[in-house]
Amino acid sequence: MKNNILSGLLLDLWSDLQEPEVLWQIATIAGCLVLGWLLARLVRSFFGGRSPDQGIFRIGLESFSRVLSPSITLGLILVAKPLLEQVQHVHLLRLAIPLVASFVLVRLSFYVLRRVFSRGGNASASVVAIEKMIAAIVWIGFALYITGLWPDLVDLLEKTVLPLGRYKVSLLTILQAVVSVMGTLIVALWAGAALEQRLMSLDSVHSSIRAVMARMARAVLILVAILVSLSLVGIDLTVLSIFGGALGVGLGLGLQKIVGSYVSGFVILLERSMAIGDMVTVDKYYGQVTRINTRYTVLRGLDGVESIIPNELFVSGPMQNYSLSDRSIRLSTKLTVAYDTDIEALLPMLEEAAGSISRVSSAPPPSAVLRFFAADGLELEVGFMIIDPENGTFGVTSDVNRAIWRMLQSNGISIPYTQHEVRILNQVALAGLADEPVPGKVVTPPGVGATSESGYNPARNNEKPDTDSA
């Protein structure tokens, strides 16, 4: 068994504890911890209070703030170790370096995972389980390292060979490939999330430009991470040409709709035909744009229902955007009044009633017009503008109608009911049919046959007259 540190570390530590020089090592570790905490707090307060236009340096620093204190402590210990080693033994510092490094690795892993997979706040159960698994692996590795078992474990993994087709790959290579791929992807996702959060907070840039920059940055980071991880594993990148050709054929045959939605998403973001917060109507869906993703857009209706619509639908078909250049939209309500109503006095009162609603815009003010002469009365229309369509249109229309109704009631103006005049023609014939039947007399409809006085009906030729009764 190869011994790395712990083979003679306990004896060295015991011997160091017998000498007063060990106090310098303890004081160095304590001083590095305190100084690392103070420097981290100073750096965070300095860059946290500056203006948001500090570039990529501030983005990286704020993203690293959770592990800044242990990282600075580790750096100070690494600097102090060779300096103190010139005058005495530093066995305690040799043990402190992997211990603090493991702590930094655990804190960094926790922060990256929560940054990528728990951006909304609380971490899910799966993220917590992954964090516990990573912490266990790190501390087990630390224990193997200080006990001297780490080299033996590496030799065992390297000698364990698994056949993969015509090749034989060691278990160590497979583990290194998995760790490198997962590590680079998680780092790329973390960097993309931090960059997206910073870009979306820039008010000086249009929201569509910010969204497309964030999407493109994340895609580029993921692509670079995959290429770097494959290079670290030892896979020749020239083999990706075959995969790229197969992927192109698959995209052309079976993924046309999906690729079209992705391309449409970038088109929407680049041409600024729609932005977050706009009120739009596409196909049968109407609502406020709450999210524009690469493949789909989320519309939140006035009833609270969220519709997930592919971006291709916004590009390939017509779309109504109520907030593209002006958020004001026009609404109207109609009513009918009697012909004897004073229209010249009524129209200003209708405009005043509509303008009394708080959501109705005063620039331009409401307008009331006489549309045409209807069968039941004079048909009027009251038009008005609102500047907050995201709050709904039915409510403000109802408020305007109620205000108009109160005004009509207070001024004694009536709304006529629909009336129809029915005129009955040929009243003599209808009155004859309405007569009550005479007892003993048979009434036969026209065309069926007449009944004689003796009661014989020629239409009933299968019957004979009753001659005896005559």
Secondary structure, 3 states (H helix, E strand, C coil): CCCCCHHHHHHHHHHHHCCCCHHHHHHHHHHHHHHHHHHHHHHHHHHHCCCCCCCHHHHHHHHCHHHHHHHHHHHHHHHHHHHHHCCCCCHHHHHHHHHHHHHHHHHHHHHHHHHHHCCCCCCCHHHHHHHHHHHHHHHHHHHHHHHCCHHHHHHHHHHCEEEECCEEEEHHHHHHHHHHHHHHHHHHHHHHHHHHHHHHCCCCCCHHHHHHHHHHHHHHHHHHHHHHHHHHHCCCHHHHHHHHHHHHHHHHHCCHHHHHHHHHHHHHHHHCCCCCCCEEEECCEEEEEEEECCCEEEEECCCCCEEEEEHHHHHHCCEEECCCCCCCEEEEEEEEECCCCCHHHHHHHHHHHHHCCCCECCCCCCEEEEEEECCCCEEEEEEEEECCHHHCCHHHHHHHHHHHHHHHHHCCCCCCCCCCCCCCCCHHHHHHHCCCCCCCCCCCCCCCCCCCCCCCCCCCCCCCCCCCCC
